[in-house]
Every structure is written in structure tokens, then in C-alpha cells.
Amino acid sequence: MSGSAEVDSRIGELGRAQPGYLGRESRIGADGRELTVRYDRDAESISRWQRHPEHLEAQ
């Protein structure tokens, strides 16, 4: 993928498809930086997402 918008879109799509995903909230600060908080059902869901190969690559 070439642009960060494409990567963000793909990662969002993958994240929503993960078992245990409950939702997310994003805010953009005055400095233009974005903070996103992701909600998952349990620790295993979080761990599985943290180990997802495309998520790791995007980081």
C-alpha cells in the first residue's frame, strides 16, 4: 500500500473484522495528532490483534 490513508483504511477494516472487537474512538488534538482508543472483549482479543501480521507491519 502506498499512502498512509490507504494503510489506515486497511488496518481499520482488519481491526473491525477481528473476533472480540467492540469499537473504537478517535480524537484529533489541536496539534493535528490523532489518538485512537480501541475496545475489545477480552485480553485474548487484544493479544490476537497485537500479533496480527498486517497490524504489526503498519506500526
mmCIF file as gemmi writes it, N, C-alpha and C atoms, coordinates in Angstrom:
data_model
loop_
_atom_site.group_PDB
_atom_site.id
_atom_site.type_symbol
_atom_site.label_atom_id
_atom_site.label_alt_id
_atom_site.label_comp_id
_atom_site.label_asym_id
_atom_site.label_entity_id
_atom_site.label_seq_id
_atom_site.pdbx_PDB_ins_code
_atom_site.Cartn_x
_atom_site.Cartn_y
_atom_site.Cartn_z
_atom_site.occupancy
_atom_site.B_iso_or_equiv
_atom_site.pdbx_formal_charge
_atom_site.auth_seq_id
_atom_site.auth_asym_id
_atom_site.pdbx_PDB_model_num
ATOM 1 N N . MET Axp A 1 ? 0.841 -1.179 0 1 0 ? 1 A 1
ATOM 2 C CA . MET Axp A 1 ? 0 0 0 1 0 ? 1 A 1
ATOM 3 C C . MET Axp A 1 ? 0.879 1.232 0 1 0 ? 1 A 1
ATOM 4 N N . SER Axp A 2 ? 0.441 2.23 -0.695 1 0 ? 2 A 1
ATOM 5 C CA . SER Axp A 2 ? 1.324 3.368 -0.882 1 0 ? 2 A 1
ATOM 6 C C . SER Axp A 2 ? 1.135 4.478 0.14 1 0 ? 2 A 1
ATOM 7 N N . GLY Axp A 3 ? -0.08 4.884 0.431 1 0 ? 3 A 1
ATOM 8 C CA . GLY Axp A 3 ? -0.282 6.038 1.289 1 0 ? 3 A 1
ATOM 9 C C . GLY Axp A 3 ? -0.772 5.67 2.67 1 0 ? 3 A 1
ATOM 10 N N . SER Axp A 4 ? -0.544 6.585 3.598 1 0 ? 4 A 1
ATOM 11 C CA . SER Axp A 4 ? -0.965 6.297 4.963 1 0 ? 4 A 1
ATOM 12 C C . SER Axp A 4 ? -2.486 6.215 5.082 1 0 ? 4 A 1
ATOM 13 N N . ALA Axp A 5 ? -3.225 6.955 4.272 1 0 ? 5 A 1
ATOM 14 C CA . ALA Axp A 5 ? -4.688 6.862 4.311 1 0 ? 5 A 1
ATOM 15 C C . ALA Axp A 5 ? -5.14 5.458 3.902 1 0 ? 5 A 1
ATOM 16 N N . GLU Axp A 6 ? -4.464 4.88 2.914 1 0 ? 6 A 1
ATOM 17 C CA . GLU Axp A 6 ? -4.789 3.521 2.482 1 0 ? 6 A 1
ATOM 18 C C . GLU Axp A 6 ? -4.467 2.517 3.579 1 0 ? 6 A 1
ATOM 19 N N . VAL Axp A 7 ? -3.323 2.696 4.224 1 0 ? 7 A 1
ATOM 20 C CA . VAL Axp A 7 ? -2.927 1.809 5.316 1 0 ? 7 A 1
ATOM 21 C C . VAL Axp A 7 ? -3.927 1.937 6.465 1 0 ? 7 A 1
ATOM 22 N N . ASP Axp A 8 ? -4.264 3.167 6.838 1 0 ? 8 A 1
ATOM 23 C CA . ASP Axp A 8 ? -5.238 3.392 7.916 1 0 ? 8 A 1
ATOM 24 C C . ASP Axp A 8 ? -6.57 2.717 7.603 1 0 ? 8 A 1
ATOM 25 N N . SER Axp A 9 ? -7.01 2.845 6.367 1 0 ? 9 A 1
ATOM 26 C CA . SER Axp A 9 ? -8.273 2.242 5.959 1 0 ? 9 A 1
ATOM 27 C C . SER Axp A 9 ? -8.205 0.723 6.063 1 0 ? 9 A 1
ATOM 28 N N . ARG Axp A 10 ? -7.134 0.145 5.569 1 0 ? 10 A 1
ATOM 29 C CA . ARG Axp A 10 ? -6.961 -1.313 5.606 1 0 ? 10 A 1
ATOM 30 C C . ARG Axp A 10 ? -6.887 -1.821 7.041 1 0 ? 10 A 1
ATOM 31 N N . ILE Axp A 11 ? -6.128 -1.149 7.895 1 0 ? 11 A 1
ATOM 32 C CA . ILE Axp A 11 ? -5.989 -1.575 9.281 1 0 ? 11 A 1
ATOM 33 C C . ILE Axp A 11 ? -7.331 -1.447 10.008 1 0 ? 11 A 1
ATOM 34 N N . GLY Axp A 12 ? -8.07 -0.385 9.732 1 0 ? 12 A 1
ATOM 35 C CA . GLY Axp A 12 ? -9.394 -0.237 10.326 1 0 ? 12 A 1
ATOM 36 C C . GLY Axp A 12 ? -10.326 -1.363 9.924 1 0 ? 12 A 1
ATOM 37 N N . GLU Axp A 13 ? -10.273 -1.719 8.65 1 0 ? 13 A 1
ATOM 38 C CA . GLU Axp A 13 ? -11.089 -2.81 8.123 1 0 ? 13 A 1
ATOM 39 C C . GLU Axp A 13 ? -10.722 -4.133 8.804 1 0 ? 13 A 1
ATOM 40 N N . LEU Axp A 14 ? -9.431 -4.392 8.891 1 0 ? 14 A 1
ATOM 41 C CA . LEU Axp A 14 ? -8.971 -5.621 9.539 1 0 ? 14 A 1
ATOM 42 C C . LEU Axp A 14 ? -9.36 -5.648 11.015 1 0 ? 14 A 1
ATOM 43 N N . GLY Axp A 15 ? -9.172 -4.516 11.674 1 0 ? 15 A 1
ATOM 44 C CA . GLY Axp A 15 ? -9.471 -4.429 13.101 1 0 ? 15 A 1
ATOM 45 C C . GLY Axp A 15 ? -10.929 -4.707 13.399 1 0 ? 15 A 1
ATOM 46 N N . ARG Axp A 16 ? -11.811 -4.136 12.595 1 0 ? 16 A 1
ATOM 47 C CA . ARG Axp A 16 ? -13.255 -4.345 12.808 1 0 ? 16 A 1
ATOM 48 C C . ARG Axp A 16 ? -13.653 -5.802 12.586 1 0 ? 16 A 1
ATOM 49 N N . ALA Axp A 17 ? -12.9 -6.515 11.761 1 0 ? 17 A 1
ATOM 50 C CA . ALA Axp A 17 ? -13.212 -7.91 11.45 1 0 ? 17 A 1
ATOM 51 C C . ALA Axp A 17 ? -12.676 -8.888 12.492 1 0 ? 17 A 1
ATOM 52 N N . GLN Axp A 18 ? -11.85 -8.432 13.412 1 0 ? 18 A 1
ATOM 53 C CA . GLN Axp A 18 ? -11.246 -9.311 14.399 1 0 ? 18 A 1
ATOM 54 C C . GLN Axp A 18 ? -12.263 -9.765 15.441 1 0 ? 18 A 1
ATOM 55 N N . PRO Axp A 19 ? -12.243 -11.062 15.783 1 0 ? 19 A 1
ATOM 56 C CA . PRO Axp A 19 ? -13.12 -11.553 16.847 1 0 ? 19 A 1
ATOM 57 C C . PRO Axp A 19 ? -12.855 -10.786 18.148 1 0 ? 19 A 1
ATOM 58 N N . GLY Axp A 20 ? -13.898 -10.381 18.824 1 0 ? 20 A 1
ATOM 59 C CA . GLY Axp A 20 ? -13.756 -9.668 20.088 1 0 ? 20 A 1
ATOM 60 C C . GLY Axp A 20 ? -13.747 -8.162 19.967 1 0 ? 20 A 1
ATOM 61 N N . TYR Axp A 21 ? -13.695 -7.644 18.744 1 0 ? 21 A 1
ATOM 62 C CA . TYR Axp A 21 ? -13.695 -6.191 18.54 1 0 ? 21 A 1
ATOM 63 C C . TYR Axp A 21 ? -15.035 -5.608 18.981 1 0 ? 21 A 1
ATOM 64 N N . LEU Axp A 22 ? -14.98 -4.551 19.805 1 0 ? 22 A 1
ATOM 65 C CA . LEU Axp A 22 ? -16.201 -3.906 20.285 1 0 ? 22 A 1
ATOM 66 C C . LEU Axp A 22 ? -16.399 -2.501 19.729 1 0 ? 22 A 1
ATOM 67 N N . GLY Axp A 23 ? -15.324 -1.837 19.356 1 0 ? 23 A 1
ATOM 68 C CA . GLY Axp A 23 ? -15.452 -0.489 18.819 1 0 ? 23 A 1
ATOM 69 C C . GLY Axp A 23 ? -14.194 0.32 19.049 1 0 ? 23 A 1
ATOM 70 N N . ARG Axp A 24 ? -14.253 1.586 18.617 1 0 ? 24 A 1
ATOM 71 C CA . ARG Axp A 24 ? -13.111 2.479 18.791 1 0 ? 24 A 1
ATOM 72 C C . ARG Axp A 24 ? -13.581 3.911 18.823 1 0 ? 24 A 1
ATOM 73 N N . GLU Axp A 25 ? -12.758 4.752 19.417 1 0 ? 25 A 1
ATOM 74 C CA . GLU Axp A 25 ? -12.999 6.193 19.461 1 0 ? 25 A 1
ATOM 75 C C . GLU Axp A 25 ? -11.718 6.888 19.029 1 0 ? 25 A 1
ATOM 76 N N . SER Axp A 26 ? -11.855 7.936 18.248 1 0 ? 26 A 1
ATOM 77 C CA . SER Axp A 26 ? -10.698 8.712 17.809 1 0 ? 26 A 1
ATOM 78 C C . SER Axp A 26 ? -10.917 10.183 18.081 1 0 ? 26 A 1
ATOM 79 N N . ARG Axp A 27 ? -9.864 10.86 18.412 1 0 ? 27 A 1
ATOM 80 C CA . ARG Axp A 27 ? -9.886 12.309 18.615 1 0 ? 27 A 1
ATOM 81 C C . ARG Axp A 27 ? -8.638 12.891 17.959 1 0 ? 27 A 1
ATOM 82 N N . ILE Axp A 28 ? -8.782 14.099 17.428 1 0 ? 28 A 1
ATOM 83 C CA . ILE Axp A 28 ? -7.646 14.8 16.847 1 0 ? 28 A 1
ATOM 84 C C . ILE Axp A 28 ? -7.366 16.009 17.726 1 0 ? 28 A 1
ATOM 85 N N . GLY Axp A 29 ? -6.129 16.093 18.199 1 0 ? 29 A 1
ATOM 86 C CA . GLY Axp A 29 ? -5.732 17.183 19.079 1 0 ? 29 A 1
ATOM 87 C C . GLY Axp A 29 ? -5.492 18.468 18.317 1 0 ? 29 A 1
ATOM 88 N N . ALA Axp A 30 ? -5.297 19.54 19.058 1 0 ? 30 A 1
ATOM 89 C CA . ALA Axp A 30 ? -5.031 20.851 18.46 1 0 ? 30 A 1
ATOM 90 C C . ALA Axp A 30 ? -3.783 20.833 17.592 1 0 ? 30 A 1
ATOM 91 N N . ASP Axp A 31 ? -2.861 19.917 17.906 1 0 ? 31 A 1
ATOM 92 C CA . ASP Axp A 31 ? -1.621 19.813 17.13 1 0 ? 31 A 1
ATOM 93 C C . ASP Axp A 31 ? -1.78 18.956 15.876 1 0 ? 31 A 1
ATOM 94 N N . GLY Axp A 32 ? -2.998 18.423 15.662 1 0 ? 32 A 1
ATOM 95 C CA . GLY Axp A 32 ? -3.259 17.63 14.468 1 0 ? 32 A 1
ATOM 96 C C . GLY Axp A 32 ? -2.987 16.139 14.625 1 0 ? 32 A 1
ATOM 97 N N . ARG Axp A 33 ? -2.482 15.746 15.779 1 0 ? 33 A 1
ATOM 98 C CA . ARG Axp A 33 ? -2.196 14.329 16.007 1 0 ? 33 A 1
ATOM 99 C C . ARG Axp A 33 ? -3.466 13.606 16.415 1 0 ? 33 A 1
ATOM 100 N N . GLU Axp A 34 ? -3.604 12.375 15.936 1 0 ? 34 A 1
ATOM 101 C CA . GLU Axp A 34 ? -4.796 11.592 16.238 1 0 ? 34 A 1
ATOM 102 C C . GLU Axp A 34 ? -4.496 10.562 17.321 1 0 ? 34 A 1
ATOM 103 N N . LEU Axp A 35 ? -5.435 10.401 18.229 1 0 ? 35 A 1
ATOM 104 C CA . LEU Axp A 35 ? -5.365 9.375 19.253 1 0 ? 35 A 1
ATOM 105 C C . LEU Axp A 35 ? -6.585 8.482 19.064 1 0 ? 35 A 1
ATOM 106 N N . THR Axp A 36 ? -6.35 7.19 18.976 1 0 ? 36 A 1
ATOM 107 C CA . THR Axp A 36 ? -7.435 6.234 18.826 1 0 ? 36 A 1
ATOM 108 C C . THR Axp A 36 ? -7.388 5.247 19.968 1 0 ? 36 A 1
ATOM 109 N N . VAL Axp A 37 ? -8.54 5.005 20.567 1 0 ? 37 A 1
ATOM 110 C CA . VAL Axp A 37 ? -8.684 4.013 21.625 1 0 ? 37 A 1
ATOM 111 C C . VAL Axp A 37 ? -9.562 2.9 21.075 1 0 ? 37 A 1
ATOM 112 N N . ARG Axp A 38 ? -9.067 1.696 21.18 1 0 ? 38 A 1
ATOM 113 C CA . ARG Axp A 38 ? -9.777 0.523 20.67 1 0 ? 38 A 1
ATOM 114 C C . ARG Axp A 38 ? -10.327 -0.26 21.855 1 0 ? 38 A 1
ATOM 115 N N . TYR Axp A 39 ? -11.54 -0.785 21.692 1 0 ? 39 A 1
ATOM 116 C CA . TYR Axp A 39 ? -12.179 -1.581 22.737 1 0 ? 39 A 1
ATOM 117 C C . TYR Axp A 39 ? -12.354 -3.015 22.241 1 0 ? 39 A 1
ATOM 118 N N . ASP Axp A 40 ? -11.937 -3.954 23.086 1 0 ? 40 A 1
ATOM 119 C CA . ASP Axp A 40 ? -12.056 -5.378 22.769 1 0 ? 40 A 1
ATOM 120 C C . ASP Axp A 40 ? -12.705 -6.119 23.924 1 0 ? 40 A 1
ATOM 121 N N . ARG Axp A 41 ? -13.247 -7.264 23.63 1 0 ? 41 A 1
ATOM 122 C CA . ARG Axp A 41 ? -13.993 -8.058 24.605 1 0 ? 41 A 1
ATOM 123 C C . ARG Axp A 41 ? -13.12 -8.556 25.754 1 0 ? 41 A 1
ATOM 124 N N . ASP Axp A 42 ? -11.887 -8.991 25.437 1 0 ? 42 A 1
ATOM 125 C CA . ASP Axp A 42 ? -11.058 -9.596 26.475 1 0 ? 42 A 1
ATOM 126 C C . ASP Axp A 42 ? -9.579 -9.502 26.101 1 0 ? 42 A 1
ATOM 127 N N . ALA Axp A 43 ? -8.734 -9.95 27.021 1 0 ? 43 A 1
ATOM 128 C CA . ALA Axp A 43 ? -7.282 -9.867 26.816 1 0 ? 43 A 1
ATOM 129 C C . ALA Axp A 43 ? -6.83 -10.693 25.614 1 0 ? 43 A 1
ATOM 130 N N . GLU Axp A 44 ? -7.455 -11.827 25.381 1 0 ? 44 A 1
ATOM 131 C CA . GLU Axp A 44 ? -7.083 -12.657 24.226 1 0 ? 44 A 1
ATOM 132 C C . GLU Axp A 44 ? -7.373 -11.924 22.92 1 0 ? 44 A 1
ATOM 133 N N . SER Axp A 45 ? -8.481 -11.22 22.848 1 0 ? 45 A 1
ATOM 134 C CA . SER Axp A 45 ? -8.807 -10.441 21.647 1 0 ? 45 A 1
ATOM 135 C C . SER Axp A 45 ? -7.756 -9.361 21.402 1 0 ? 45 A 1
ATOM 136 N N . ILE Axp A 46 ? -7.335 -8.708 22.466 1 0 ? 46 A 1
ATOM 137 C CA . ILE Axp A 46 ? -6.295 -7.671 22.361 1 0 ? 46 A 1
ATOM 138 C C . ILE Axp A 46 ? -4.986 -8.293 21.893 1 0 ? 46 A 1
ATOM 139 N N . SER Axp A 47 ? -4.607 -9.382 22.511 1 0 ? 47 A 1
ATOM 140 C CA . SER Axp A 47 ? -3.357 -10.052 22.167 1 0 ? 47 A 1
ATOM 141 C C . SER Axp A 47 ? -3.354 -10.524 20.714 1 0 ? 47 A 1
ATOM 142 N N . ARG Axp A 48 ? -4.474 -11.086 20.265 1 0 ? 48 A 1
ATOM 143 C CA . ARG Axp A 48 ? -4.576 -11.556 18.874 1 0 ? 48 A 1
ATOM 144 C C . ARG Axp A 48 ? -4.385 -10.389 17.902 1 0 ? 48 A 1
ATOM 145 N N . TRP Axp A 49 ? -4.994 -9.235 18.206 1 0 ? 49 A 1
ATOM 146 C CA . TRP Axp A 49 ? -4.854 -8.058 17.348 1 0 ? 49 A 1
ATOM 147 C C . TRP Axp A 49 ? -3.42 -7.543 17.359 1 0 ? 49 A 1
ATOM 148 N N . GLN Axp A 50 ? -2.798 -7.552 18.517 1 0 ? 50 A 1
ATOM 149 C CA . GLN Axp A 50 ? -1.414 -7.071 18.615 1 0 ? 50 A 1
ATOM 150 C C . GLN Axp A 50 ? -0.46 -7.934 17.795 1 0 ? 50 A 1
ATOM 151 N N . ARG Axp A 51 ? -0.791 -9.209 17.616 1 0 ? 51 A 1
ATOM 152 C CA . ARG Axp A 51 ? 0.073 -10.125 16.863 1 0 ? 51 A 1
ATOM 153 C C . ARG Axp A 51 ? -0.289 -10.227 15.382 1 0 ? 51 A 1
ATOM 154 N N . HIS Axp A 52 ? -1.351 -9.565 14.949 1 0 ? 52 A 1
ATOM 155 C CA . HIS Axp A 52 ? -1.793 -9.668 13.554 1 0 ? 52 A 1
ATOM 156 C C . HIS Axp A 52 ? -0.676 -9.144 12.644 1 0 ? 52 A 1
ATOM 157 N N . PRO Axp A 53 ? -0.255 -9.931 11.65 1 0 ? 53 A 1
ATOM 158 C CA . PRO Axp A 53 ? 0.887 -9.538 10.807 1 0 ? 53 A 1
ATOM 159 C C . PRO Axp A 53 ? 0.742 -8.173 10.124 1 0 ? 53 A 1
ATOM 160 N N . GLU Axp A 54 ? -0.412 -7.87 9.56 1 0 ? 54 A 1
ATOM 161 C CA . GLU Axp A 54 ? -0.559 -6.563 8.888 1 0 ? 54 A 1
ATOM 162 C C . GLU Axp A 54 ? -0.583 -5.422 9.885 1 0 ? 54 A 1
ATOM 163 N N . HIS Axp A 55 ? -1.133 -5.654 11.058 1 0 ? 55 A 1
ATOM 164 C CA . HIS Axp A 55 ? -1.13 -4.622 12.1 1 0 ? 55 A 1
ATOM 165 C C . HIS Axp A 55 ? 0.306 -4.341 12.54 1 0 ? 55 A 1
ATOM 166 N N . LEU Axp A 56 ? 1.084 -5.403 12.732 1 0 ? 56 A 1
ATOM 167 C CA . LEU Axp A 56 ? 2.486 -5.239 13.109 1 0 ? 56 A 1
ATOM 168 C C . LEU Axp A 56 ? 3.258 -4.464 12.033 1 0 ? 56 A 1
ATOM 169 N N . GLU Axp A 57 ? 3.023 -4.813 10.778 1 0 ? 57 A 1
ATOM 170 C CA . GLU Axp A 57 ? 3.722 -4.123 9.688 1 0 ? 57 A 1
ATOM 171 C C . GLU Axp A 57 ? 3.353 -2.635 9.62 1 0 ? 57 A 1
ATOM 172 N N . ALA Axp A 58 ? 2.092 -2.331 9.857 1 0 ? 58 A 1
ATOM 173 C CA . ALA Axp A 58 ? 1.63 -0.943 9.787 1 0 ? 58 A 1
ATOM 174 C C . ALA Axp A 58 ? 2.239 -0.087 10.898 1 0 ? 58 A 1
ATOM 175 N N . GLN Axp A 59 ? 2.546 -0.716 12.033 1 0 ? 59 A 1
ATOM 176 C CA . GLN Axp A 59 ? 3.119 0.027 13.146 1 0 ? 59 A 1
ATOM 177 C C . GLN Axp A 59 ? 4.489 0.521 12.793 1 0 ? 59 A 1
